[in-house]
Amino acid sequence: MPTPSSTPGKTLNVAVLGLGQMGLVSASLLVSPDRARGTGELPFPRVTMWGHDLEEAGTLSQSRRSDRLPGFTLPPPIRVAMKDRDIAGADLVVCAIPVQFIRETLRRLHPHLAPAAAFVSVAKGIENCTLMRPSEIILDVAGPRPIGVLSGPTIAAELARCLPATMVSASSDPVLAELVQRLFSTTWLRIYTHHDMLGVELAGATKNIIGIAAGILDGLQAGNNAKSALLARGLAEITRLGTALGAQRETFFGVAGVGDLATTCFSPEGRNRSCGEALGRGEKLDAYLKRSRHVVEGVWTTKSVMDLAARHIVEMPITEAVHAVLFEGLDPLEAISRLMARELKGERVG
């Protein structure tokens, strides 16, 4: 199946699904006047944003602002869909829907998706029950088509301020990977291509769990020694799971792996770390999620990763501890104590 770039000189129609932080930033990047060297021959795409909440879409369309991303202004060229059919004719669909809602969203929009439309996912997580990654969910609902993943250490609020960052455009289709690279690159956002889509997606999903654990340490005021050790051992168990599923070990030591993991563990703006910090301070999970404006992907992904670890017989003690805190009522301090009391052994990574 050809990718959208197979028609030279054509202005692409791009639909961005999701009005959250990454949806807003992704749409803005596509029309950024600050394009990276080498992309000048690619015309600016026509971009349409879609959200499930008509009231929120209307407010965004009129005010060009969203309380999901304070200080951000949606660029004038971007259109906000008021009807599902407004995304019809999209050559490329950017999926910025929280993972647990991708399936129902695509079922709703499927009648309006062009059969040849390519997809790129910026979502990070694993679906409960099916244990599918975002790309797998998309193919399951939308059928065979070119698909890629855009991931990396990218706090949306920093991207909105045009702070320097890197990402990875991963796909088994090199033409699509390079197209996404050219579409999203700017002089302050450097994008690398990659072929290990499995590893990139797993890294993006599992790092959120370690981010929750890092936040718990912050809430307990356990210090940076503990957090750095957590990052290292978290990377080890992420790599074990990834290689057991068939991903390349090297992927987890690159931008989409340890790069994203470090940002998630240390950034004060990371939603997973912030959730963990609240738990470490004694707040209950239900209360935190109720007051949060954002979906905390790591909470639900923890369930899925526990199932994947059991299925593939992979030891993931940090994930087990986070799961116990989130869903089994384990006190965060006791979870740390259990990890520290584990049998002494030699260090092993992957």
C-alpha positions as CSV (number, residue, x, y, z in Angstrom):
1,M,0.0,0.0,0.0
2,P,1.6,3.3,-1.0
3,T,2.4,6.0,1.5
4,P,1.1,9.6,1.1
5,S,4.5,10.8,-0.2
6,S,4.0,8.6,-3.3
7,T,2.3,11.6,-5.0
8,P,5.1,14.2,-5.6
9,G,4.2,17.9,-4.9
10,K,0.8,17.0,-3.4
11,T,-0.3,19.1,-0.4
12,L,-1.1,16.6,2.3
13,N,-4.3,16.6,4.3
14,V,-3.5,15.7,7.9
15,A,-6.1,14.9,10.6
16,V,-4.9,15.1,14.2
17,L,-7.1,13.0,16.5
18,G,-7.2,14.3,20.1
19,L,-7.3,17.8,21.6
20,G,-5.0,17.0,24.5
21,Q,-1.4,18.4,24.9
22,M,0.3,16.1,22.3
23,G,-2.5,16.6,19.8
24,L,-2.2,20.4,20.1
25,V,1.6,20.3,19.9
26,S,1.6,17.9,17.0
27,A,-0.8,20.0,15.0
28,S,1.3,23.1,15.7
29,L,4.5,21.4,14.6
30,L,3.0,20.5,11.2
31,V,2.4,24.2,10.3
32,S,5.4,25.7,12.1
33,P,7.1,28.3,9.9
34,D,10.4,27.3,11.5
35,R,11.0,24.3,9.3
36,A,14.3,22.4,9.5
37,R,16.8,22.5,6.7
38,G,15.8,20.0,4.0
39,T,12.1,20.2,4.4
40,G,11.5,23.3,2.3
41,E,10.5,21.2,-0.8
42,L,7.6,19.7,1.2
43,P,4.5,22.0,1.1
44,F,2.8,22.8,4.4
45,P,0.0,20.3,5.0
46,R,-3.6,21.2,5.6
47,V,-4.3,20.3,9.2
48,T,-7.6,19.5,10.9
49,M,-7.9,18.7,14.6
50,W,-10.7,16.4,15.9
51,G,-11.9,15.9,19.4
52,H,-14.7,13.8,20.9
53,D,-16.1,16.7,22.9
54,L,-18.0,19.1,20.6
55,E,-18.0,21.8,23.3
56,E,-14.3,21.7,23.8
57,A,-13.7,21.7,20.0
58,G,-15.9,24.7,19.7
59,T,-14.1,26.6,22.4
60,L,-10.7,25.8,20.8
61,S,-11.9,26.8,17.4
62,Q,-13.1,30.2,18.6
63,S,-10.5,31.1,21.2
64,R,-7.5,29.2,19.7
65,R,-6.6,28.3,23.3
66,S,-7.0,25.3,25.6
67,D,-6.8,25.1,29.3
68,R,-5.0,21.7,28.8
69,L,-1.9,23.6,27.7
70,P,-1.7,27.1,29.3
71,G,0.0,29.8,27.3
72,F,-0.4,27.9,24.0
73,T,-2.2,29.5,21.0
74,L,-3.4,27.3,18.1
75,P,-1.9,28.6,14.8
76,P,-4.5,30.2,12.5
77,P,-4.0,27.7,9.6
78,I,-5.3,24.8,11.7
79,R,-8.9,23.9,11.3
80,V,-10.9,22.4,14.2
81,A,-13.5,19.7,13.1
82,M,-17.0,20.2,14.3
83,K,-18.3,17.0,12.7
84,D,-16.8,13.6,12.3
85,R,-16.9,13.8,8.5
86,D,-14.6,16.8,8.6
87,I,-11.6,14.5,8.7
88,A,-12.7,12.7,5.5
89,G,-10.0,12.8,2.9
90,A,-7.0,12.8,5.3
91,D,-3.9,11.4,3.7
92,L,-2.2,11.1,7.1
93,V,-3.9,10.6,10.5
94,V,-2.0,11.5,13.7
95,C,-3.4,9.6,16.6
96,A,-3.0,11.5,19.9
97,I,-5.9,9.7,21.7
98,P,-5.2,8.1,25.1
99,V,-4.5,4.5,24.5
100,Q,-7.5,3.0,26.3
101,F,-9.8,5.1,24.1
102,I,-8.2,4.6,20.7
103,R,-10.3,1.6,19.8
104,E,-13.7,3.2,20.4
105,T,-12.6,6.4,18.7
106,L,-11.5,4.7,15.5
107,R,-14.7,2.6,15.5
108,R,-16.6,5.9,15.5
109,L,-14.5,7.5,12.8
110,H,-13.9,4.5,10.6
111,P,-16.6,5.4,8.1
112,H,-14.8,8.7,7.4
113,L,-11.2,7.3,7.1
114,A,-9.8,7.0,3.6
115,P,-8.8,3.4,2.9
116,A,-5.3,4.5,1.9
117,A,-4.7,6.9,4.8
118,A,-1.5,6.3,6.7
119,F,-1.3,6.6,10.5
120,V,1.3,7.9,12.9
121,S,0.7,7.3,16.6
122,V,2.0,9.6,19.3
123,A,0.2,7.7,22.1
124,K,2.1,5.9,24.8
125,G,0.6,2.9,26.5
126,I,-0.7,-0.7,26.1
127,E,-4.4,-1.5,25.9
128,N,-5.9,-3.4,28.8
129,C,-7.2,-6.9,28.1
130,T,-5.9,-7.2,24.5
131,L,-2.4,-6.1,25.5
132,M,-2.1,-4.3,22.1
133,R,0.2,-1.4,21.4
134,P,-1.3,1.7,19.8
135,S,-0.1,0.7,16.3
136,E,-1.7,-2.8,16.7
137,I,-5.0,-1.3,17.9
138,I,-5.1,1.0,14.9
139,L,-4.5,-1.8,12.4
140,D,-7.0,-4.0,14.2
141,V,-9.8,-1.4,13.8
142,A,-8.8,0.5,10.7
143,G,-7.3,-2.4,8.7
144,P,-4.0,-2.8,6.9
145,R,-2.3,0.5,6.0
146,P,1.0,2.3,6.4
147,I,1.7,3.0,10.1
148,G,4.4,4.7,12.1
149,V,5.2,5.9,15.6
150,L,6.5,9.3,16.7
151,S,8.0,9.1,20.2
152,G,10.7,10.4,22.4
153,P,11.5,12.6,25.4
154,T,9.0,15.3,24.7
155,I,7.2,17.1,27.5
156,A,4.4,18.9,25.6
157,A,4.7,22.1,27.5
158,E,8.4,22.4,26.5
159,L,7.6,21.7,22.9
160,A,4.9,24.4,23.0
161,R,7.7,26.8,24.1
162,C,10.0,25.6,21.2
163,L,12.6,24.3,23.6
164,P,15.2,22.0,22.0
165,A,14.1,18.4,21.8
166,T,14.6,15.1,19.8
167,M,12.1,12.4,18.7
168,V,12.1,9.2,16.8
169,S,10.0,8.4,13.7
170,A,9.7,4.6,13.7
171,S,8.1,2.5,11.0
172,S,8.6,-0.7,9.1
173,D,7.9,1.5,6.1
174,P,11.0,3.6,5.6
175,V,9.2,6.0,3.2
176,L,6.6,6.8,5.9
177,A,9.3,7.1,8.6
178,E,11.1,9.7,6.5
179,L,7.9,11.5,5.5
180,V,7.0,11.9,9.2
181,Q,10.6,13.0,9.9
182,R,10.3,15.8,7.3
183,L,6.8,16.9,8.3
184,F,7.6,17.3,12.0
185,S,11.2,18.5,11.9
186,T,12.0,22.1,12.9
187,T,15.3,23.9,13.7
188,W,14.6,23.2,17.4
189,L,13.1,19.7,17.1
190,R,15.4,17.0,15.6
191,I,13.8,13.8,14.5
192,Y,15.6,10.5,13.8
193,T,14.2,7.6,11.8
194,H,14.1,4.1,13.3
195,H,12.9,0.7,12.1
196,D,12.1,-0.9,15.5
197,M,8.5,0.2,16.0
198,L,7.9,-2.5,18.5
199,G,10.8,-1.4,20.7
200,V,9.9,2.3,20.4
201,E,6.3,1.7,21.4
202,L,7.2,-0.6,24.3
203,A,9.8,2.0,25.6
204,G,7.2,4.8,25.5
205,A,4.6,2.7,27.3
206,T,6.7,1.2,30.1
207,K,8.7,4.3,31.0
208,N,5.4,5.8,32.3
209,I,5.3,3.1,35.0
210,I,8.9,3.9,36.1
211,G,7.9,7.6,36.0
212,I,5.1,6.9,38.6
213,A,7.7,5.1,40.7
214,A,10.0,8.1,40.4
215,G,7.2,10.4,41.6
216,I,6.6,8.2,44.6
217,L,10.2,8.6,45.6
218,D,9.8,12.4,45.2
219,G,6.7,12.3,47.4
220,L,8.6,10.4,50.0
221,Q,11.6,12.7,49.7
222,A,13.9,9.8,49.1
223,G,16.5,11.8,47.2
224,N,18.2,11.7,43.8
225,N,20.5,8.7,44.6
226,A,17.3,6.6,44.9
227,K,15.8,8.1,41.8
228,S,18.9,7.5,39.7
229,A,19.1,3.9,40.9
230,L,15.4,3.6,40.0
231,L,16.0,4.9,36.5
232,A,18.8,2.4,35.9
233,R,17.0,-0.6,37.3
234,G,13.8,0.5,35.6
235,L,15.7,0.6,32.3
236,A,16.9,-3.0,33.0
237,E,13.4,-4.4,33.4
238,I,12.0,-2.4,30.5
239,T,14.8,-3.9,28.3
240,R,14.1,-7.4,29.6
241,L,10.5,-7.2,28.6
242,G,11.2,-5.6,25.3
243,T,13.8,-8.2,24.2
244,A,11.4,-11.0,25.4
245,L,8.8,-9.6,23.0
246,G,11.2,-9.4,20.1
247,A,12.3,-5.7,20.2
248,Q,16.0,-4.8,19.6
249,R,18.0,-4.3,22.8
250,E,19.7,-1.2,21.4
251,T,16.4,0.7,21.1
252,F,16.1,1.0,24.8
253,F,19.4,2.8,25.1
254,G,18.5,5.5,22.6
255,V,16.3,8.6,22.4
256,A,13.0,6.8,22.6
257,G,14.3,4.5,25.4
258,V,16.5,5.9,28.1
259,G,16.1,9.5,26.8
260,D,12.3,9.4,27.3
261,L,12.7,7.5,30.6
262,A,15.0,10.2,32.0
263,T,12.6,13.0,31.1
264,T,9.6,11.2,32.6
265,C,11.4,10.5,35.8
266,F,12.9,14.0,36.4
267,S,10.6,16.5,34.7
268,P,8.2,18.3,37.2
269,E,5.7,18.6,34.3
270,G,5.4,14.9,33.6
271,R,1.9,13.7,34.5
272,N,3.0,10.2,35.5
273,R,5.8,11.4,37.8
274,S,3.3,14.0,39.3
275,C,0.8,11.2,39.9
276,G,3.4,9.2,41.7
277,E,4.5,12.2,43.8
278,A,0.9,12.7,45.0
279,L,0.7,9.0,46.0
280,G,4.1,9.3,47.8
281,R,2.7,12.2,49.8
282,G,-0.3,10.1,50.9
283,E,-3.0,11.0,48.4
284,K,-5.3,8.2,47.2
285,L,-5.2,7.3,43.5
286,D,-8.9,7.8,42.9
287,A,-8.8,11.3,44.4
288,Y,-5.8,12.3,42.3
289,L,-7.3,11.0,39.0
290,K,-10.5,12.8,39.8
291,R,-8.8,16.2,40.1
292,S,-6.3,15.7,37.3
293,R,-7.0,17.4,34.0
294,H,-5.0,14.8,32.1
295,V,-5.1,11.1,31.5
296,V,-2.3,9.4,33.4
297,E,-1.4,6.6,30.9
298,G,1.0,4.8,33.2
299,V,-1.7,3.9,35.7
300,W,-3.6,1.7,33.2
301,T,-0.5,0.5,31.4
302,T,0.8,-0.9,34.6
303,K,-2.0,-3.5,34.5
304,S,-1.2,-4.4,30.9
305,V,2.6,-4.7,31.6
306,M,2.0,-7.0,34.5
307,D,0.0,-9.3,32.2
308,L,2.7,-9.1,29.5
309,A,5.4,-9.9,32.1
310,A,3.5,-12.9,33.4
311,R,2.8,-14.2,29.8
312,H,6.5,-14.0,28.8
313,I,7.9,-14.9,32.3
314,V,9.8,-11.6,32.7
315,E,10.9,-10.4,36.2
316,M,9.8,-6.8,36.7
317,P,10.0,-6.0,40.4
318,I,9.5,-2.2,40.0
319,T,6.4,-2.7,37.9
320,E,5.1,-5.1,40.5
321,A,5.7,-2.6,43.3
322,V,3.9,0.2,41.4
323,H,1.0,-2.2,40.6
324,A,0.7,-3.0,44.3
325,V,0.6,0.6,45.3
326,L,-1.9,1.5,42.6
327,F,-4.3,-1.4,42.9
328,E,-3.6,-3.4,46.0
329,G,-3.4,-0.8,48.7
330,L,0.3,-1.2,49.4
331,D,1.8,1.8,51.3
332,P,4.4,3.5,49.1
333,L,7.0,3.4,51.8
334,E,6.5,-0.3,52.2
335,A,6.8,-0.8,48.5
336,I,10.3,0.9,48.6
337,S,11.3,-1.2,51.6
338,R,10.3,-4.4,49.7
339,L,12.5,-3.5,46.7
340,M,15.4,-2.7,49.0
341,A,15.0,-6.0,50.8
342,R,15.2,-8.2,47.7
343,E,17.9,-10.9,47.5
344,L,21.3,-9.5,46.9
345,K,22.7,-10.4,43.4
346,G,24.9,-9.2,40.6
347,E,23.8,-6.4,38.3
348,R,22.2,-7.4,35.1
349,V,20.8,-5.2,32.4
350,G,18.4,-6.7,29.9
